Amino acid sequence: MATVVFETAGRLGGQFAGAKASGGNPLVAQKSGDIGATIGRFVGNAVDEKIFGIDNTKYINKTGPRLENLSVQSSAYGQMIPIIYGTARVAGNIIWSQPIQENVITSTSTTGGGKGGGSGKVSTTSTTFTYSVTLAIAICEGEIDELIRVWADSKAINPNDGVYRLYKGTQTQDPDSLIESIEGVGSTPAYRGLAYIVMENIPLADFGNRIPNFTFEVRKSALNTVSGETPVEDLIKSICVIPGAGEFVYDDTVQSKIPGELIGSQWIQQGNRSRINQNNRDGKSDALVSLDQLEGICPNLEWVAVVVTWFGDNLDAGTCVIQPGVEYQTGAITEPDSWGVGGYTRSTARQITLISGTPRYGGTPSDASLLRYIREIKNRGYNVMFYPMFFMDVENKPWRGRVTGSAADVAGFFTKTNGYNAFINHYATLVKDDVDAFVIGSEMIGLTSVQDVDDSFPAVDELVSLAASVKATVGGGVKVTYAADWSEYHHEENGWYNLDPLWASSDIDFVGIDAYFPLTDEPEPLAGFTQDELQEGWTSGEGYDWYYSDAQRTTQTALSQEYAWKNIAWWWNNTHTNPDMSATAWTPQMKKIWFTEFGFPSVDGASNQPNVFIDPDSSESAYPYYSKGKIDFRSQRNAIKATLEEWNGSSMIEKLFLWTWDSRPYPYWPDLTGIWADGGLWRTGHWVTGKLGLSSLGAIVSDLCRRTGLSESQIDVTRLNNLVRGFILNGQTTARIAIDSLRAAYFFDAVESDGLIKFVSRGGLTTETIGESNLISGVNNGETLSIERIQELELPKKIDVNYINEHANHQIGNQHSERQVTDSVGVEAINLPIIMSDQDARVIADVSLYNSWVGRTLYSFVLPIRYASLEPTDIINIQINNQNHVMRIINTQFGDPGMMKASAVAEDISAYDFYSRPGDIGGGLDIVNDTGDTALSLLDLPAFPTDDEDAGTIRYAVTGLESGWKGAVLYRSDDDGANYHLVASFPAAAVIGVTTTSLPDGVTDYFDEKSTVTVSITGNGELSGTSELAVLNGANIAKVGSEIIQFKNATLVSTGKYILSGLLRGRLGTEWATSSHTEGEEFVLLDNNLAKESLSSEFIGLSRLYKAVSVGKSLADTSSVSFTYNANSLKPFSPVHIKGTRDASGNLTITWIRRTRVNGGWRDNVDVPLGQLQEAYEVDIMNGGNVVRTISGLTSATVSYSAAEQTTDFGSAQSSINVRIYQMSHILGRGTSGEGIV
């Protein structure tokens, strides 16, 4: 007996499949029983639940891995350690924790004594408490490769914001040093084999002062091979890296784009700056993260081809120019580096065409960034092939192979100003010392096939000359080639071996072919093309034995060897003769061949037409022949593997560069479609980023079986070739239940056959067609075929699939399929702890619902012994009364001699070919960078009315330079950077900016309704207008340069840019500064978001170092700012109302009224407070700009200047004299001068 009925196997006590076709042989039966005793507890088929009344939905919900448990953190003993395959998000178990730490912060503020007088100052001391915790959280079974993302509750966080240590679960990891210091040496486990994280001093304020629910997205090395096969990842030795377009897409240095405008020689930031090339949570550039991923996934990689693009502007070679392009020319700058390529600047380079404000392509990579990237690759031990090419920045984005023209135009295409040679020679000079191979061009078939009247090919001649020029520049140590299209390298359409002069050139070191040859020519089977079929495609079929001689591809015409463009071996091994019977310069095997590109789109039928791609914006967009347009990573992977294995060890094909890897790391690209417009092309494109490193279904099932004690020799998973993004086992379960979850998603069965457990994917071809005459009667009262149908009301109307959505932060997603016309009302739910896309889940729902209804028909029959080879999982067709009954066998049992009883369920193999078009990628991925730098303004301002009159005060303002800024902490060093101590914390940003116009001089005695000033705000700060009364009560006070103003009106004119009007000028004694303004002055809104500190007199005149550390950064990461404090808050305001009177002799008496720094409100019959220990003044007598006399020691607001003194100073008594009067500070000396003519 053989069966796929799991429940039956369980009731047989482990006799899972008995001994199929053994005739009861006890030896065979015993062997089968040994296996069955192990696997009978977990192998089964979804049909059981339908046939024998087992409710599949309840079964999965009650005993399967529970989706709701995947994101709930626990702290308990005896919890199962989650097992993950691939990439998954999982909650951990707290395995160690310190008590929550309470931190006390005390601060004092002073209020009162406003502009209009009133009550005195009030000092308020406040004490706040913050809480943090240090703990260790077990994540999953190790060893993991990386921690990708972390969430606290539902908020993505950057673990780099604090101190954390990740233990990947190796068998050699040591105990954590912190835990060991607390628990003691010898008492701290190393948790070997367990991946866990130790997180120190996690602030809890954002989580209600409780420990949040932490979840972790981790990646574990893929299980992608069984039975000793070499995974495709291990076969890859050379790869191309794109996109080639992106101003800093390759940079290892993080670059920022700063919007704003140039004011004089100063760039004024408006709004937030953004990081151009850091769109990941690793705290480094995208290119570095991508290289890390590439290094981890392709362990045997040796060569990296770096693709770089310039842009052509016309398909006519006579007018086409080739130039580097930029994404924008004005409105922003980049830091720390400016963009530049080959002498072009941002203002002189080509502006790439904007489509609805978005550039058609990314810009050309900056030269400096390109060199850094190449050197980074070299430092990692790889060789570099430099691969420049041009894209067509014209409507519909045609292929560069479409550029063509007359023979005369073709020659000029290379040599003119902004021609092709300038493009290539620039890069030869730039990279000559850093690369190992250099490609002088690729796929320019429209040019290389242009023939002159003398039967020459001018583009080829130009390429020969260009190769010589490049070789002379890069030297003999750098290999040089041209990357010919697969339809170009061999001969042109009239039979001329047009590229042979180039291949034979002494300056060309190898033949480069972009090898997109078709390997197959039919619809791809549901199970995919086999490796043998794909490898055979390299030496047979289209382009090798025959070609299509009509546009409709219906007529196959034989190809002779000399023109068989896929017969690379013949081309390489033979001399070549042109149509005029002249022999070319090529000699057999004169140079090795490199596949400078090969690759396949990730769609079904990829191997039918590997050169096509899907891009709705391009006129070249197409699916391969016979493709249904289905996303199919497996098809791509199989074709790549077959190609690598076919040419592995070849003496002819020396290197194969796989197209393509992306320098933008997965999953950020392609998911962040708001940043990268081409993300939607990833799913069907040639990219292998995010597609390599996936686990195979067979390998996962094999691993689960081995965990039960089965060996690889006892199982066969070779027919399970689906790819699995991620799979989680969380909670105690059995291998049977785990495999059942996979079966529900990937539709496969298991059968014991000849002592082996075979796992077989559904959707196979019919193995046998059986006529009625070959059936043995004896079933159900002599019938040859018994047919039963499950009642409609027992079938589901709707199936819900709950799964883990790979494009929504691994949250639980739901897709469903519903039958529209039925009396059934049943709803079934399938819970899948599997990471997948919405599209994949929808297909599962569709297939499951369809199968539920197709499988309602059950068959029983008896076959003669001639069909003994049939076994469960086989598809057969029984023909009764000219009607076909296609079914899948689920049970066979040998009864009477010469007969085999069988049970089957109706099958429609087309059901497994359901396909739903994918929706949009993106929208759910959280990016958590560190919060960027903080702009710091150190404000040594005049005293505010509420300041302490005896203590000097300094104010601090900070703002974030990027969106997502979460605050900052200010530190000061009083010992030249040796030590820093905390000064202030800033939970909110101040409003800081720069003036973009010069504030004119204006009145100070009333509102200046004439003057305006335009300010550009840095970061997210906003300004708003207010009423005149509110201004008079102290609202909207700001620093502009050295002047303090207030404003009624703030008119927004563009993002982050305001015009201020309705001004009160010269506030807080800054009348002296109203006439000295220029554009580019600092603007700070002086509101409650500033911090202040009282400083003692010992700080005056000395330089101190300050660091404004953004939340999530460290002191070491933050640059210091030097500042000298001059105690302007202690400086007396200028005296006012300066008057003079003369007696008859010309003696002059000068009087004035002093002002006070604090508590200066008007009170009847009371002078304002002195604000100093004693009243003292000095007066300078001025002669033009020179001081001719200083009168000191004054203790009241009056001074006499006699006629005799005037004569001494000026030669005679004066009718008018210019004076400067200072109130004296006992700490600083002179205050601000009051000037007058008396």
Buried (B, 14 or more C-beta within 10 A) or exposed (E): BBBBBBBBBBEBEBBBBBBBBBEEEEEBBEBBBEBBBBBBBBBBBBBBBBBEEBEBBEBBBEBBBBBEBBBEBEBEEEBEBBBBBBBBBBBBBBBBBBEBEEEEEEEEEBEBBBEEBEEEBEEEEEEEEBBBBBBBBBBBBBBBBBBBBBBBBEEBBBBBBBBBBBBBBBEEBEBBEBBBEEBEEEEBEBBBEBBBBBBBEBBBEEBEBEBBBBBBBBBBBBBBBBEEBEBBBBBBBBBBBBBBBBBBBBBBBBBBBBBBBEBEEEBBBBBBBBBBBBBBBBBBBBBBBBBBBBEBBBEEBEBBBBBBBBBBBBBEBBEBBBBBBBBBBEEBBBBEBEBBBBEBEBEEBBBBBEEEEEBBBBBBBBBBBBBBBBBBBBEEEBBBBBBBBBBBBBEEBBBBBBBBBBBEBBBBBBEBEEBBBBBBBBBBEBBBEBBBBBBBBBBBBBBBBBBBEEEBBBBBBBBBBBBBBBBEBBEEEBBBBBBBBBBBBBBBEEBBBBBBBBBBBEBBBBBBBBBBBBBBBEEBBBBBBEBEBBBBBBBBBBBBBBBBEEEEEEEBEEBEEBBBBBBBBBBBEBEBEBEEEEEBBBEEEEBBBBBBBBBBBBBBBBBBBBBBBBBEEBBBBBBBBBBEBBBBBBBBBBBBBBBBBBBEEEEBBBBBBBBBBBBBBBBBBBBBBEBBBBBBBBBBBBBBBBBBBBBBBBBBBBBBBBEBEBEEEBBBBBBBBBBBBBBBBBBEBEBBBBBBBBBBBBBBBBBBBBBBBBBBBBBBEBBBEBEBEBBBEBBEEEBBBBBEEBEBEEBBBBBBBBBBBBBBBBBBBEBBBBBEEBEBEBEBBBBBBBBBBBBBBBBBBBBBBBBBBBBBBBBBBBBEEEBBEBBBBBBBBBBBEEEEBBBBBBBBBBEEEEBBBBBBBBBBBEBBBBBBEBEEBBEBBBBBBBBBBBBBBBBBBBBBBBBBBEBBBBBBBBBBBBBBBBBBBBBBBBEEEEEBEEBBBBEEBBBBBBBBBBBEBBBBEEBBEEBBBBBBBBBBBEBEBBEEEEBBEBBBBBBBBBBBBBBBBBEEEEEBBBBBBBBBBBBBBBBBBBEEBEBBBBBBBBBEBBBBBBBEEEBBEEEBBBBBBBBBBBEEBBEBEEBEBBBBBBBBBBBBEBEBEBEEEBBBBBBBEBBBBBBBBEEEEEEBBBBBEEBBBBBBBBEEEEEBBEBEEBEEBEBEBBBEBBEEBBEEBBEEBBBBBBBBBEBBEBBBBBBBEB
